[in-house]
Amino acid sequence: MSERIFNFSAGPAILPEAVLLEAQRDLVALPGVGMSVLEISHRSKTFEAILAGTEADLRTLGGVPANYKVLFLQGGASLQFSMVPLNLLTPGATADYIVTGGWSQKAVKEAQRVGTVHIAGSTEGENFARIPRQDELQLTPDAAYVHVTTNNTLFGTEWASEPAVGAVPLVADTSSDMFSRPIEVSKYGLIYAGAQKNLGPSGVTLVIVRDDLLARSSKSLHTMLNYAVHAENGSMYNTPPCFGIYLMGLVMKWALAEGGLAAISAANDRKAAALYAEIDRTGFYRGTAATDSRSRMNITFRLPSEALEATFAKESTAAGLDGLKGHRSVGGMRASIYNAFPEAGVTALVDFMREFERKNG
Ligand SMILES: *Cc1c(COP(=O)(O)O)cnc(C)c1O
């Protein structure tokens, strides 16, 4: 597939080529069905099998324990910023939020509309260049939950491991590093992720929620905002995002065939290490995240001047390396190298960086 260029987009992002080819082949008519997945009833046996298969493969891939529900919702991770507090922040309780970037800030904003929010940690004063240390966190005993953003897509930082929160349920926005490494689901009360970075296309949002937390969803909530309703109905209270679920199913199968999360994690580590090694090689490039907080998914770096950054963006695009311009809150460049991003693309970027430095350094 030589027409495909190297896609460093932060999201929606690259999907495995094998998945795209399979979806293309079966788009007009699913084998043995004679209709497209886009055209069939979500109540049909065919779609029920697709939904069940996606969930089963996702549970296998992530080792999701039986006492967790897997939900396929809509509205993106951004709707979860509201649904989490609407369902879990019970009257009179406090929710702790650890603020590590722009997405955490947006989550806080919605939670504050619902109830009492305590900022249990923040690195905003350092432009979110690092993840807070455990000893900096000021956790509320008996909080309704603690919310973290596991990977900060804009700032290129990532939690190396979960913060210790005791018995309080940990709620995580894992949109940009879900299934990039093994995940111990039992450490979390609720995990959510917009699909369009590591899991599938935009339009479907994954929620994994521990059974006991569903009891917190008040009956007075609007039906579509109620986790318990979605859980009771197996994500089929209304028409689910059928195509997104189908495609996520293909991505789950791809990930299993790659060797599962251990193998995917090892590949992600290799890709990130190669890029950071190049960033650190001479001082021409400068990583923006603190070394111990570096993301393996979104690699942010700057050049000696904004003029060189503009040239880098232009010339890399021309060289078939697309989407490297960084987010405006950090500036510089950002290479998003999610699960589906090939190692050959990292090699191509490293080669390009070296040549660029030789010409401009
Ligand atoms: C992209 C992203 C979001 C926003 O996701 P939507 O599905 O567009 O709402 C939220 N959180 C993180 C960490 C993200 O990377």
The ligand as a Gaussian input file, in Angstrom:
#p B3LYP/6-31G(d) Opt

LIG

0 1
 C       -8.751000      13.384000      22.482000
 C       -8.934000      13.374000      23.947000
 C      -10.159000      13.717000      24.554000
 C      -11.343000      14.201000      23.760000
 O      -11.972000      13.147000      23.163000
 P      -13.350000      13.346000      22.355000
 O      -13.676000      11.933000      22.014000
 O      -13.037000      14.204000      21.182000
 O      -14.329000      13.975000      23.256000
 C      -10.251000      13.624000      25.917000
 N       -9.215000      13.224000      26.668000
 C       -8.025000      12.904000      26.136000
 C       -6.904000      12.472000      27.011000
 C       -7.851000      12.966000      24.759000
 O       -6.669000      12.646000      24.220000

